[in-house]
């Protein structure tokens, strides 16, 4: 996979039904589609494997030669720039319409995302392009965050440990018993007295996390916040 496609399709999984609706055709276990670039001067073939690997071939139609200069990072010039922009636009459209984000690998994280979607109708919002494995849940009525999913080095939370973990930051009432629970950590990159961090490694049960999410959702309500200030 070239560097442009690798960046665009990072942490994403193909949706076979969406690919077919988008004009792709099955070829064995893969999906293929042909595009035209720059008014038909170039033909772009896009092939997507069942595993989500994306391969492309750009051909200059007049001569039948393969064109690769758009994949050279330091290649500059108006013409190659136009080709690269058109190429990126097509791949971004495919990623948006035919792929799903797969930023989080932990099974507990996936259950939490599904639970929030079903109960509150909220999907994770990926606000930071640089950090594709970070997302927030925002309450519609107030616009406030009530959950933040992050992938971090475990040593940032527990000194002396290693590896990466997925965590969930949640709002907490400082006066509640939960705020004093040792199994929750102070909010990572958040207000330490009003947010907690839960490591999504099974050390806290999923059912318990659901209750914490409900409490955080309530605290993100504008009316609730106003009452607590009086």
JOCORQUI-V173186 format. One record per residue. SS is DSSP state (a for helix, b for strand, c for the rest). PHI is phi in whole degrees, 0 to 359 (* if undefined). Layout:
SS,PHI ; SS,PHI
//
This chain:
c,* ; c,289 ; a,295 ; a,291 ; a,296 ; a,299 ; a,289 ; a,292 ; c,260 ; c,299 ; c,59 ; b,231 ; b,238 ; b,289 ; c,253 ; a,299 ; a,294 ; a,294 ; a,299 ; a,295 ; a,294 ; c,274 ; c,103 ; c,284 ; b,244 ; b,287 ; b,222 ; c,69 ; c,266 ; b,256 ; b,232 ; b,228 ; b,205 ; b,253 ; b,234 ; b,246 ; b,234 ; c,53 ; c,63 ; c,92 ; c,291 ; b,233 ; b,249 ; b,248 ; b,258 ; b,242 ; b,237 ; b,236 ; c,282 ; c,299 ; c,278 ; c,98 ; c,287 ; b,249 ; b,236 ; b,226 ; b,217 ; b,253 ; b,237 ; b,282 ; c,294 ; c,296 ; c,249 ; c,77 ; b,271 ; b,285 ; c,250 ; c,231 ; a,297 ; a,293 ; a,263 ; c,266 ; c,305 ; c,266 ; c,284 ; c,237 ; c,132 ; a,298 ; a,292 ; a,294 ; a,295 ; a,295 ; a,295 ; a,298 ; a,297 ; a,294 ; a,297 ; a,298 ; a,300 ; a,293 ; a,294 ; a,296 ; a,295 ; a,297 ; a,298 ; a,289 ; a,270 ; a,237 ; b,235 ; b,244 ; b,292 ; c,228 ; c,290 ; c,248 ; c,259 ; c,293 ; a,297 ; a,295 ; a,298 ; a,297 ; a,295 ; a,295 ; a,300 ; a,295 ; a,298 ; a,296 ; a,298 ; a,287 ; a,278 ; a,246 ; c,72 ; c,253 ; c,251 ; c,298 ; b,256 ; c,266 ; c,270 ; c,242 ; c,301 ; c,290 ; c,244 ; c,288 ; c,255 ; c,227 ; b,208 ; b,234 ; b,248 ; b,239 ; c,286 ; c,296 ; c,292 ; c,240 ; c,79 ; c,274 ; b,287 ; b,234 ; b,201 ; b,226 ; b,263 ; b,220 ; b,248 ; b,224 ; b,291 ; a,299 ; a,295 ; a,287 ; c,258 ; c,232 ; c,304 ; c,92 ; c,262 ; c,217 ; c,88 ; b,250 ; b,224 ; b,263 ; b,230 ; b,231 ; b,270 ; b,224 ; b,291 ; c,216 ; c,281 ; c,303 ; c,269 ; c,279 ; a,303 ; a,298 ; a,294 ; a,257 ; c,293 ; c,288 ; c,284 ; c,260 ; b,260 ; b,302 ; c,307 ; c,283 ; c,62 ; c,230 ; c,300 ; c,293 ; c,268 ; c,242 ; b,225 ; b,236 ; b,241 ; b,246 ; b,280 ; c,271 ; c,236 ; c,91 ; c,291 ; c,242 ; c,296 ; a,298 ; a,298 ; a,293 ; a,296 ; a,302 ; a,294 ; a,296 ; a,296 ; a,302 ; a,295 ; a,294 ; a,299 ; a,295 ; a,292 ; c,277 ; c,285 ; a,300 ; a,293 ; a,297 ; a,298 ; a,293 ; a,297 ; a,287 ; c,276 ; c,252
//
